[in-house]
Amino acid sequence: MKNILVAQRYSQAIISGLDTKEINFVLADVEIMSNSLKTEQELVNAVNSYLFPLKKRLKIAMEMTQNLKYTRLWENLFSILLKKHRFNIITDILLDLENEIFEKKNLIKVGLTIAHELPKNVLDSISTQLTDILEKDIILEIKIDPEILGGFVATTDSLLIDGSIKNNLVKLIKVKLKKMK
């Protein structure tokens, strides 16, 4: 919990000085770094480790900023995190930054699990319905899982909408079993 609170303070400091255009670029940087850090957890551990001298850890961290728009911002953040031995919270900072930016832009990420590829008009219809329910613009993260048989499962951090055929069949079986008792 402490790390999350500290991460929130860092992300608030970053976002407080940004205008709308800069927020879009920072969001793009956050997505790039988040994706690369998901597969490179050893890198975070190495950069945060006292086994390497500070200069070497700083050099490794700075290499992660090469393809980013706001290199100077990230270099400053990484430098501060390394000096305070807090680089291990970088993923929490990135997550909080993304959430704060989404909040400012009235956006929300929705995980949409479907059984198979759907036509664009069907995905658009689902997207429109989810936008109406959530009262925010949505970013769909589509995942295909044949086990749900059909329909869809939509998830956010605080909501689950299970319209899958599998879920409906499970409910039907439970109702039938109750009637048999």
RAZI-V136841 format. One record per backbone hydrogen bond with DSSP energy under -0.5 kcal/mol. NH is the residue of the N-H (numbers start at 0). CO is the residue of the C=O. Records with the same first field share a line. If there is no record, write none. Layout:
# RAZI-V136841
NH: CO, CO
This chain:
# RAZI-V136841
4: 0
5: 1
6: 2
7: 3
8: 4
9: 5
10: 6
11: 7
12: 8
13: 9
14: 10
15: 11
16: 12, 13
17: 14
22: 18
23: 19
24: 20
25: 21
26: 22
27: 23
28: 24
29: 25
30: 26
31: 27
32: 28
33: 29
34: 30
35: 31
36: 32
37: 33
38: 34
39: 35
42: 39
43: 39
44: 40
45: 41
46: 42
47: 43
48: 44, 45
51: 48
56: 52
57: 53
58: 54
59: 55
60: 56
61: 57
62: 58
63: 59, 60
64: 61
65: 62
67: 64
70: 67, 68
73: 69
74: 70
75: 71
76: 72
77: 73
78: 74
79: 75
80: 76
81: 77
82: 78
83: 79
84: 81
85: 80
86: 80
88: 85
89: 86
92: 88
93: 89
94: 90
95: 91
96: 92
97: 93
98: 94
99: 95
100: 96
101: 97
102: 98
103: 99
104: 100
105: 102
106: 101
107: 136
109: 138
110: 154
111: 109, 140
112: 110, 152
113: 111, 142
114: 150
121: 118
122: 118
123: 119
124: 120
125: 121
126: 122
127: 123
128: 124
129: 125
130: 126
131: 127
132: 128
133: 129
134: 130
135: 130
136: 105
138: 107
139: 137
140: 109
141: 139
142: 111
144: 113, 142
147: 144
148: 145
149: 147
152: 112
153: 160
154: 110
155: 158
160: 153
161: 159
162: 151, 160
164: 147, 149
165: 147
167: 163
168: 164
169: 165
170: 166
171: 167
172: 168
173: 169
174: 170
175: 171
176: 172
177: 173
178: 174
179: 175
180: 176, 177
